[in-house]
Amino acid sequence: MGELLELTASEAIERIRKRELSDDEYFEAYREAAAGDPLNAYLWLAPENHEQGNREGPLAGAPVAVKDIFCTEGVLTTAGSRILEGYRPPYTATAVRRLSGQGARLLGKTNMDEFAMGSSNENSGYGAVLNPWDPGRVPGGSSGGSAAAVAGQMAPWAIGTDTGGSIRQPAALCGIVGMKPTYGAVSRYGMIAFASSLDQCGPLTRDVTDAALLLSALEGRDPHDSTSVGIEGGIKLSGREDLKGLRFGIPRELAVDAEGIEAGVQEVFDRTVALIEGLGGEVDECELPHSPHGISAYYVLAPAEASANLARYDGVRYGIREPSEDLVGMYERTRAEGFGDEVKRRIMLGTYALSSGFYDAYYGQAQRVRTRIAEDFDAAFERFDFVITPTSPSVAFELGARTDDPLAMYMSDYCTVPMPLAGIPAISIPAGLAEPDGGGPELPVGFQIAGPAFSESGILDAAYALERAIGFDAVPERVSR
Amino acid sequence: MIEKGQVVHVARLARLELSEQELERMARELSGILEHVDKLSELDLEGVEPTLHVVALQNVLRPDEPHASLPPEKALESAPDPAEGAFRVPSPQA
């Protein structure tokens, strides 16, 4: 069974297609692995003989883990929040529907930071997720359950959502591939809203080939989400193994001059840059002058949008209700009881930023910074095909290390926040292992490649060539069988 | 700095009951975050258009065709207190 779980999803699908592997056996192997979940990665696991639809299609036979932020008809969906405890949605998110329509089978729903607000998965209403490389450390967040499940060989691949780094950062901290597509590439219908102008669904996988396959199944225009446009021409992986003729820009602000990048992370980054040059890519420094303001702009925009989106959790239509004699009292108590600390903090921050007299100074100003950040990228992409940075300034940190300092936690997203603000796609691939600052066993380091809007195929091509040169084949000790 | 009085006001706007202890912690934590965020005000962005949406889309239209919507019983399935085909709530005037 161990060997089965080491296959990439694409390899397994190929074997199933050739009838060298039974899809039921493959599904059952994962169900069993996930049932013993030592990392708290799952909130719901498919029962044996769980009814599954289509058995044909490009993903036929592949089990998929789905972040619990996606609505699944009749199947528990909580977004990691106690306020939605026991909620079974009346419909299924388009992203999940697309996967099952192409033959994938729902394996389970994965744990996450409550309403996707967090960078460590410690904000889940159902307990923290542990990192498969070191259970004393966080897997990153907010798609930490998805990342831990894939890295811990409890799912061949998974989907998550990224608003400020929530796919790429946990992928980096768990040593797997994670991609945030261009805003609009994948439908947000049935994806529980956090910050609607930033949220985007994407794949978390073992390798770049799987990421391309999963993304090609996810993307597409959806009449239920008028902001979805799909990716013109779809996703095509050329399989090129060099980077000749491609220009990579290293933004000084997010790499060279950035504060707080760990020495080990920097070393792996520099080594990867040398590999790019070895493959024939041209590398030079560039500038994204407004990107250091990304975190500030993000922590105005995302909470503001969240404060509006989360107004719907009021104890009336779904989820829990705390009784009170009057209506407003019922709202206030239900929300006090159902939301966790970080969600309350962001609702307060967002409500404050949008309140009378502050709107333009905060929300308006943040939207103007957003314009500048996007213009900075536009300028960089006139000279470069891609921009490259470390995905996360640090390797996985210890549980509890940043929970008392919201700002320190927010800085975990320093390198990943500018891309969603500009709406552009970016991938994180594992680039090596490094010791944390202060020493300790080595942990995975992610390397980020961002490109212009709808350049997913180009990013995946470059990542594919680089992945081969890096040759990252480490797996967490606890899952190596 | 954000005062405790402001926190009380914002919590009311957000329909969030906060304990005395939470109010104090919130005032402290929000002040810290806002202090960081306030650096945005130092940027001269006079005349810069705000970004409302990153993909250039206007008037996304679809054919006006009737289709089935969620049946009421299904919409009520998850309700904490469904009654007579509706969502029952405490009186707003109580």
Interface residues (C-beta under 8 A of the other chain):
Chain A: Y87 R88 P89 P90 Y91 T182 Y183 G184 S197 P223 S226 T227 V229 H290 H293 I295 S296 A297 Y299 V300 S307 A311 D314 G315 V316 R317 Y318 G319 I320 R321 P323 S324 E325 D326 L327 V328 G329 M330 Y331 E332 R333 R335 A336 F339 K344 R345 I347 M348 L349 T351 Y352 S355 A361 Y362 G364 Q365 A366 Q367 R368 V369 R370 T371 R372 A374 P406 L407 Y410 L421 A422 G423 A453
Chain B: I2 Q6 V7 H9 V10 A11 L13 A14 R15 L16 E17 L18 E22 M26 E29 L30 G32 I33 L34 H36 V37 K39 L40 S41 L43 L45 V48 E49 P50 T51 L52 H53 V54 V55 L57 V60 R62 L70 K74 A75 E77 S78 A79 P80 D81 F87 V89 P90 S91 P92 Q93 A94
